Amino acid sequence: MQERSIMWKYIREEVECLPTLWEYAHLEEVAKELAAKQIDKVYYVASGSSLNVAKVVHSWMEKYWNCEVVCLAPLEFKQRQ
């Protein structure tokens, strides 16, 4: 059966990819570095799937990194400046 959109293929592949990405994310190291440098805000400027992933983990990052996390598309980021 032919898919309506290639996005369905990508969505199915994410199930296989996310555990590998999580393993290499070095999340504890990032948290320590943010705390050491007293960083209180992190911007993720991304598009497409990358922006979607950032939005999915947004609240987790804020909780464990103890800082504000802002997820924006490139145009949104540019308009803020």
C-alpha positions in Angstrom: 0.0 0.0 0.0 1.4 3.4 -1.0 1.6 6.0 1.7 -0.2 9.3 1.3 2.9 11.2 2.5 6.5 10.4 3.0 6.1 11.8 6.6 4.5 8.5 7.6 7.7 6.7 6.7 9.7 9.2 8.8 7.3 8.9 11.7 7.8 5.1 11.7 11.6 5.5 11.5 11.6 7.8 14.6 10.7 4.9 16.8 14.0 3.2 15.9 16.1 6.4 15.9 15.1 8.0 19.2 16.7 5.5 21.6 20.0 5.9 19.8 19.8 9.7 19.8 19.0 9.6 23.5 22.0 7.4 24.3 24.4 10.0 22.7 22.7 13.1 23.9 25.1 13.6 26.9 22.2 15.2 28.8 23.8 15.2 32.2 26.9 16.9 30.8 24.9 19.6 29.3 23.0 20.2 32.5 26.3 20.5 34.5 27.7 22.9 31.9 24.6 25.1 31.9 24.7 25.3 35.7 28.4 26.0 35.8 28.0 28.9 33.4 24.9 30.1 35.0 22.9 30.0 31.7 19.3 30.8 32.3 17.9 30.6 28.8 18.5 28.2 25.8 17.3 28.9 22.3 16.6 26.1 19.8 16.4 27.5 16.3 15.3 24.7 14.0 12.8 23.7 11.4 10.9 20.6 10.4 11.5 17.5 12.4 14.3 19.1 14.4 11.9 21.8 15.6 9.2 19.1 16.4 11.7 17.2 18.5 12.8 20.3 20.4 9.1 21.1 21.2 8.5 17.6 22.3 11.3 17.6 24.9 11.0 21.3 25.7 9.4 20.8 29.2 11.8 18.0 30.1 14.8 20.2 29.3 13.4 23.1 31.3 12.8 20.8 34.3 16.2 19.0 34.3 18.4 21.8 33.0 16.7 24.3 35.3 16.6 27.0 32.7 14.1 28.5 30.2 14.0 26.7 26.8 12.7 28.6 23.8 12.0 26.7 20.6 11.7 28.8 17.4 11.6 28.5 13.7 14.4 30.6 12.0 12.0 33.3 10.9 10.5 33.6 14.4 14.0 33.9 15.8 14.9 36.6 13.3 11.7 38.6 14.1 12.6 38.7 17.8 15.9 40.5 17.1 
